Amino acid sequence: MIGTYNSGCAALIIPILNRASGGSVAMVSPGNTLICLTQASETCDRGEPDRYFPAGRRNYARVVPNDAAQGAGLAEFARREGIRRPFVLHAAGDPVSLGQGMTFRLAAAKLGMRVAGFEAWDPEAKSYTRLMQEVKRAGADAVLLAGLLEQNGPALIEDKVSVLGPNQGRVKLLAPDGFAQQATIDDAGAVSEGMFVSVPGRDPEGLPEEGETLVSDLEQEFPDQPVELYAPYAGEAAQVIVDAIGRGGDTRAPVVDALFDTEVEDGIVGSFEIDATGDPSVGPITVSIARQSFEPIEETAPEPSLVSAARG
């Protein structure tokens, strides 16, 4: 199986494929970033990640870095931007959003930043003016939105700018990959300008030769649509699966064995290995700024010690 796109879906599907009749089915995701699918963390519930593998053997891997790497990379970028008192907001009732907020908070603390606050926003709220006024009273110099654009993101961005000023002013606005899509700019409009977003992995414009070829092919096939970040990663996930089948044959267990013996050299998204947890060995993070579209401004590879601190 190639997928899933969202971590919440993967949490439901991994154990089904793991205990499938006839043996565990290999699964490779191009977009899941939730740490707890593969690694224990302060952000995880009891029993994670072992509960996803009831057969006792792992069958799931991903080709994109998890949220510990993303939280560490975005915190590192924030510090270089001069941010010292970020206020972290996460979408209420969403464990992925909570996890992303916590990884950023832990990494920020490791880097010496003082987190001004850590609060949930209600995706059903009609206004976030009071919430942003709380951020203002806390003396924050940045706001992190850990969640999805679809969780009332445009209203959050609008009220942030209304209360705290433009995003390139005294109070910066940051978000992880849930906001890193053209729809953020299209739906929020001019108030999104200057917003920083991170994505796990490389931007399509910064890929090696094989990745550039795939992006070019996609642009020719779909000329009116942007090539989003996870499109090349979906291609890489497919290539990893095809390669595992090529080495493992036509039965499930050897394919799973081959999956966890994956070494990619100069692939679609670069060179990496799949480690024992199912994670890629290399985890660059790309930070972009909102203008008419999201323009990449920096790729960073956070130190392992900072990634470990973000994981908790």
BELCORTA-V878250 format. One line per field, one symbol per residue. ss: DSSP state (H for helix, E for strand, C for the rest). phi: phi as a letter, one per 20 degrees, with the letter a starting at -180 (. if undefined). burial: # if it has 9 or more other ideal C-beta (glycine too) atoms within 8 Angstrom, else .. A space follows every 50 residues. Layout:
# BELCORTA-V878250
ss->???
phi->???
burial->???
This chain:
# BELCORTA-V878250
ss->CECCCCHHHHHHHHHHHHCCCCCCCCEEECCCCCHHHCCCCCCCCCCCCH HHCCCCCCCEEECCCCHHHHHHHHHHHHHHCCCCCEEEEEECCCHHHHHH HHHHHHHHHHCCCCCCEEEEECCCCCCCHHHHHHHHHCCCCEEEEECCCC CCHHHHHHHHHHHHCCCCCCCEEEECHHHCCHHHHHHHHHHHCCCEEEEE CCCHHHCCHHHHHHHHHHHHHCCCCCCCHHHHHHHHHHHHHHHHHHHHCC CHHHHHHHHCCCEECCCCCCCEEECCCCCECCCCEEEEEECCCEEEEEEE CCCHHHHHHHHC
phi->.dqeedfffffeegffffdffnofefccdecfcfgffccfbfeefgneeg fecffncfcdbbddfefffffffffffgffenfccfdedcffmdffffff ffffffffffenfdffabcedefefebdffffffffffmfdacdderdgf emggfffffgffednffdefdfccbfffdebgfgffeemfffgnfecdcf oefgfdefgffgfffffffffcfecfefgefffffffffffgffffeend cfgfffgfgedecddlefdodaceefeoeffdcfcddcdecfbedfcadc dffgfffffffn
burial->###########.###.##.#...################.#.##...##. .##....######################.#.#.#######..#.##### ###########.#.###.###.#.#..##.######.#.##########. ##############..#...##########...##.##..########## ####..##.###.##..##.......#.#############.###.##.. .#.#######.#.#..####.#.#...###.#########...#.#..## .#...##.####
